[in-house]
Amino acid sequence: MGSDNEKQPPGGLDKTPVQRTPGTTYTVKVTFHRANNIPVSDFGKRSSDPYILAQMDTGLPSRHSADPPLRYRSHTVYESTEPKWESSWTVAGVPASGFVLKARLYDEDPEDHDDKLGKVYIQTGKLNDGFKLDQQVYKMTSKGASVRAYGLRWCTSMAKRDNMHVKLTVSIEVLGKTEEEVGKAYTMNCFWWKHFSPMIGKLAGTKAHDDDAGVEKTNFQSNEFQLRGPVPNELYHRFVEFKPFIGWMFKRKGISGWALHKALHHQHERIYNFAPTSKHGRFDGPCEEMTSQFLDMVHYDLGGRIFTYVITLDGLFRFTETGKEFGIDLLSKHTMHSNVHAYISWSGEFLVRRLEHPNESARDPDQKTHPPDAVKSDKEDKDKPPTEPRFYGLIIDNDSGTYRPEKSLLPVLQQFLEKNLVGLQIVTMACDDKKLEKIKEEQVEVKKKEGEHMVIGQGSDASSISSSDVSELEDRAENPKETLAGLLPGKGTKTREKREEKADNAAAEQTAAR
């Protein structure tokens, strides 16, 4: 997997340079304070579950037109038409010419599509060291918003037309000149999300500990961990075009390509499903507490787990557990994690091991670790692993045929992760390393002994586009009408739900048969 194999299909490492523009760049803090006069979207509760999805357009040239925009999602305030978020997004590398902030208001609905409740575009104009907009109130337009949510308001707004508008309060402040200029804007603050799906957990036979109830419950967990930028410019990889229809899928070309793209996007939304059960938190920047949070999300070294991951161009680290013992086979795992983005920074698999001697290198062949062996802390209290990052090593690779990360850049990935996961020993290994193959085999053996309570599900032990994935995708490409039938909104929603339920039941029967 790398540039040394000229017969590989197109894709993988892209050496297109970043187009640097001369001039000063700034670090900007955007704070979404609150919104007023939000329409009722949930008539049963006579309320809404609002959140903000923001996008910053800086005017800086992208390396490719398919690069995803710079975005931020606030947390959701549940059952409120007067939400207060106090949610901040810090972005570095913003040019002095300013930016356009596109803020969209949505009502979260885990069971269906989120309703659009309003949008506003804020243009800052030129920036300088003293630039500050303090708690400015903006009217959000209802153009393109949910007819269901605004229907009653439209009928009753004749007497008071101002009642139509949602009002959003936002602050924008320049914190200073950007210290590390890399020719692009990037997110500076760090935050995390854990998402849960009982339905997928039931199909996969996975469990998670419910902190509120204090019991184990059938569940499926997916994770998002925002790393502080900038992601090194060298880490820039395009999807690998194994067959023509793969390109159609990423580019949404033709009916087949569009249908496949929608199918994988739909899978992404189901796995990374924002709901009242989702948990989140934030940090001002990398610290040992942030690393401990990451270790908690991967359940330290327990269970012999192996994770599939993607790191986006803006440093969003998405991951779930992988393993051939899971019954659900998600099409093209890394494509699902990336939300079908043509370009990402990196992808592969990783695992965590506890070190018996934290002051010694995790690469030391004589270093004893759990897994696969018992270490001193195991003997003291097996159910309560230490929380300090110094006790752990992260072994991370480039095992992803979907994007085929260049193994010669593993040291660059290591340096980036070391800046973010403070106190954790980082070991990068190429996926064709025989030592890595042995390590993963050891993990599987440990999982057989310790993995009674699996927490996160993924499809198969192949983290790239496997042969079964390609076969399934080809079937869908040849039958786009069937793929589209399960995706079209509107009056077919109930039919789609029944079809999904039928498919889920069939998957469960197939899992039981296995």
N, C-alpha and C positions, 0 to 999 in steps of 0.2 A: 504494500500500500504506500505509494509515494511516487515521486517524479522519475525514479529509476526504471520504471516499467512503461515503455513508450507505447505498448499495445493496449494500455488501459483506455476505456471510453472517455470522451471529453468530460471535463469537470475536475473537481478537486481544487488544489491550490490555484488561486488567481493572483498574479503578481501585478495587477493594475495598481499603479501608485496613487496615493492620495494627492489631489490637486490642492496644494497649499496656497492660500491667498494672503498677501501681505497685510500688515496692520495689527493693531492690538485686539486681543479677544478678552472677554470678561466671563466671570463666574456669576450666574444669576440665580436668585432664589425666588420661586413662584409659590405663593401660598393661597390655597383655596379655603377661604374662611367658612362661608355659609351660603345658603340659597334661601330665598323667600318666595312664597306664593307658588309652590310646586303643585301641579294638578294631581288629583287622586287617580292612581293607576290600578290599585287593587281595591275594587268596590266592596269586597267582602270585609276588608279591614278599614275601609274608608281612609286609606293612606297610601304611601308609596315607600319604596326602598331605594333611595337615590344614591348615585355615585357619579363621579366626574371622570371622563376619559379625555385626557389632554394630549395635544400634539404640538410640537414646536418646529416651525419652519424657519430656518436661519438664513436661507439663501446660499449656504455653502454648497459647492458642487459635490454630488455623490459619485462614487466610483462606478456605479451601475444604476440604471433606472429602476432595477428590481430591488434595490436596497430598501429595507423596511424603514418607515419614518421613525423619528424619535418620539416615543410616547410614554405616558405615565397614567396609571389608574389609581384613584384614591380608594380608600376603604368605603364600604357601604354603610350608610346610616339607616337602620331598619325602622319601618313604621313611622315615618316622619314626612311632613310636607314643609317643614322649616328646619332642614338639616344643618348641623354644624360639624364641619370636617376638621378644620385647622390642619390641613394636610399639605405638606411642603415638598416641593420638587426642586432640587438644586442641579443646575446644568452648567458645565464649564465649556470653554471654547466657543462662546457665542460672539460673533463679530460685532464690531462697533456700529455697524449699520443697523443693528437691532434684529427683531424677529417678529413673526406673527404667531400668536398663541391661539390655537383652535381648541376651545373647551366645549365638550358635548356632555349633556346631562342625560343619564339613563335611569330607568327603573329596573333593578335587578329582578330577574325571574328565572330561577334555576330549572324550572320545569318547561320553559318555553323560551322564545326569543326575548331579549331585553327590550323594553319599550323606549323609544326616543322621546325625551321630554323637552328638549330645547338645545340651542347651540349659540355660541357667540365667538366672533373673531376679534382678537385684541392685537392691534398693531402698535408696537412700542415707539417706533421711530429710532433715531440715533441714541446710542448709549454712551455714558461717561461714568467716571468714578462716583459721582454723587447721585446717579439716577435712582429714583424711588417713586413708586406709585403706592400709596398707603391706603389700603382698604377701599379701593375704587368699586363702585356699584355699576354693573353692566346689565342691560336688559337683554335677555336671551330670546331669540326669535323662535317661534313655534313652527316655522316652515319645515315640512318634512317630518314633523313630530307625530306621535301616535294619535290617530283619529279617535280611538277609544278613550284615551286619557283626556283629550281636549274637547270631546264632543259636548259634554254638559257645560263646560266653560264657554264654548262658542255660543251656545244657546242662551246663556244668561249674561253675556258680556255687553249687550247693547247699551245698557244704562251706564256702565262703567268700563270703558274700553281699556283702561290701564290695567284692569284685572286680568287681562290676557297674558301678561308678560311675567315670566320667572325672572327674578333679580338675583344675580350672582355677585358676591363680594370677593374680590381678588386683590392681593398685594404682589408687586413685582419690585425686587430690589437687587441692585448690583452690589455684590459682596467684595469685588476687587478684580484686578487683572488675573487672568488664568496663568497659573505657574507652569503647567505642562501643556504646551500648545502642540497639537498633533495634526492640525488641519481638519478637525471635525469637532462637532459638539457631542458631549457625552454626559451621562448621569453620574453625579458625585455621591449622593446619599445612598445608604444601604437599607434594604427592607426585605422581608420574607413573607411568604404565604404557604400555608398547608391547606390542601383541598381534599375532601373526602367524598366517596361515592359508595353507599351501602349496596346499591344494586350491582355494581361491577364487582364489589367485594364478595357478594354472594355467588356470582358466577365463577370468580377466580378462587373462591375458598380461602380468602385472606381475612385477617383480623387485625384490629388496632385497639389500643387501650384508650378508652374514653375517660379523659381526665375529670370531667364534670361528674360522670356517673360512677367512676372508680371501678369499672368492669371492662372486660374484653368484649368487643362487638365486631360483628362481620363488617368489614369496611375495606376501602381501597384508597390509598393515599398518594397524592402527587404533590410535588414541591417546586416552588419558585424562590430563588435567592438572588437578589440584585447585588452584584459585585460593583465595587467602586471603579469607575473608568479612569483613564482610557484603556480599552482593550488594545493591545499592540496592533499596529497597522499591518504587520506581517501575517496576522491570523485572519485570513480572508479566504473562505472556501465556498465554491459553488457546487450545487448538486451534480452528481455524476449521471450522465445520460446513457444508461445501460441500453435502452431501447428508445426508438422515436417517441412512443407514447409517454415516456417519463418526462420528456421535454414538453409535450403538450400539457401534461398535468401541472407542471410548475408554472407554465406560461398561460394556463387557462385557454389553450388554443383549441377551437372546435368544440362540438358538443361533448365528445368523449373526454377531452382534457378538462373542460369546465366541470363535468360531473365528477371526475376523479378528484379534482382539486376541492370541490365542495364536500365530498365524502370524507377526505382526510381532515379538512377544516372542522367538519362536524365532530369527528373523533376527538380532535384537540379540545373542542369546547366541552365535550362530555368528560374528558379526563381532567382538564383544568377548569372545573366548574365552580364559579364563585357562588357561594350559598351562605346562609346563616351559620352553617357548621364550619366554614372556613376560618382558619386562625391566621393572625398576622402580627407583625411587629416591625420595628425599625431601629436603626443605629445611625449615629452621626457619621461614623466612619469605621474602618476596620479596627477590631480590637479582639481580645481574647474572649470576651463575652459573646461577640458575634460568631466566633469560631465554635464556641460551645453550643450555640443555637444550631449551627450546621450539624454538629455531631448528634445533637438530640433528634434532628430531622431524619438522620440515617440510622438512628437507634444504636449509635456507637459501634461496637464490634460484634454485637449479638446477632445470632442467626445465620452467620455465613453469607450475608447478602452481597449481591452484585447489582450495581445500578447502571442504567442507561441514561445518558445526559446529552444536552445541547447547551452551548453558550452562544447567545445571540451577539450580533455586532455591537450592541450597547451593554453587554456584560450581564444579561439576565440568564442565570444558571437554572435550567429546568431539568428535573430528574425524577425517575421512578425506579423501583426495583425491577430487575429482569430475571428470567429463569425459565428453563424449559418445562418446569413443573406447573406453570400457570396454564389454565385452559383457554384463556382469551388470546387470540392472535391478532394484534393490532397491525394494520398494514403499514409497512415501512416505518419502524419505530422512531428513527431520528427525524423523519419527515413530519410525523405527528407532533413530536416535541417542538419542532421549529415552527409549527403552524403553516407548513408548506411554503416557507420562505426560500427563495432561490439561493440566497447568500447567508451564511452564518460565520462565526469566528472559529468554532471548534465543536467536535462531537466525539463520543466514544463511550467507554465504560469505566467505572471506578469501583473501588471497595475500600473499606477502612479496617485497619488492624491495630490492636492494642499492643504497645511495646512494654516488655518486661523491664527494660533499662532505658527510660526516657532520655537520658543524657547521651546515649549512643545513637549512632546513625541507623535509620530504618533500613538503609541499604546494606548494612553489615550482615553478611551471610550467617554469622553466629548469633545475631539478635533473635531472641526467642519472642514469638508473638502469638496472640490469640485473635482470630484463628491462625493456624490449625491447632496449636497446643495450648495447654493450660498455662497461665502465668501466675505470678504471686497474688495479684489482686483477685484472680478468679477464686483461689482457694479461700480468701478471706470472706468475700461476699459475691457470689456469682450473679445475683439478680440486681446488684447495684454497681454498675461500672463507674470508674472515676470520671468526672466531668471536665477535668483540666485538659486542654488541648495537647500539652506536652506528652501525655501518655499515648498519643495516637499517631499513626502514619496513614496518609492517604496515597493509595496506589492508583494512578489514573493513566488511561491509555488513549489511543486514537482509533479504536475498533469501530469503525463506521464506514461501511461501503456506500452509504447514501451520499456522504460528502467527501470521503476519502482524505482526511486530514494528513498533511505532510509530516512524516515522522521526524524529519530533520529539525522541525520547529518545536518539538517537545520541550526543549530547554526554555524557549520563550514562554510557552504556556506555564511552565513551572514557576518562572519568575513572577508572572502575573498573579498566579494563585497564592504564592508566598506573601505577596503584598496584601492580599485580602484575608486569607485564613491564617491570622497571626497565631504563632505558637504551634501550628500543626506541621509535622514533617511531610513534605510533598515528594513523592517518588513518581516520576513519569517513565512509562515503558511503552515501547512500540508493540503493536498488536501481534507482530510476527516473532516476538521474543519467546523462546522456548521456556524461559523461566516464568514468564507471565502465564503461559498455558498451565504450568504446574501449579502456580498459585491459585488460579481459578478452579482447577480440579480439587484442590484442598478446600476451597470455599464450599463447593458443592457437597463434599463429604461432611463438612461441619453442619451445613444446612439440614442434612438428613437427620442429624442428632439434635440440633437446637432449634430447627425452624418450624416447630409445631404451630407457632403463632405468627404466620407471615403477615406482613403489614402492607406491602405495596405490590401491585401486580403489573405484569408486562407480558408480552406474548411468548416469544420463544427465546432460546439462548443466543440467537443471532441478532445482533443489534444493528445490522444494516438491512438493505433490501435483499432479503433472502430469496431463494428460488420459489418458495411457496408464496411469498409476497408478490413476486413478479407474476406468477401464475394467476393469483387472485386479482391483481390489478389489470392484467390482460383481459380476464373475463369481464371485468367491469367496463373496460375500454370498449370491448366488443358489444356490450349491452348497456349503453348509456341511458336508455329509457328506464330500465329497472333501477339504476343508480339514482336517476333524477326523481323517480316516483317516491322515494323515501325522503327526499329533501325539499320538495316544493311546499311552501307555506300556504296558508289560506284554508279553504274548505277541506283540504286533504289532510289537515293536521291530525284528526282523530284516526284516519286511515293509516297515516304514517306511524302514529303511536302504537296502533295495533300490530303493524308490521314489525316495528322494533321489538315489541313485547314477544311476538312470535319468534323472532330471530334470537332474542335473549333466551327464551325457553329452549329453543333448539340447541343453542350453545351450551346451556346447562346440562341438557341430556347427553350431549357429546362429551362434556367434561366428566359426567358420571360414568359414561361408558368406558372412558380411558382409565 
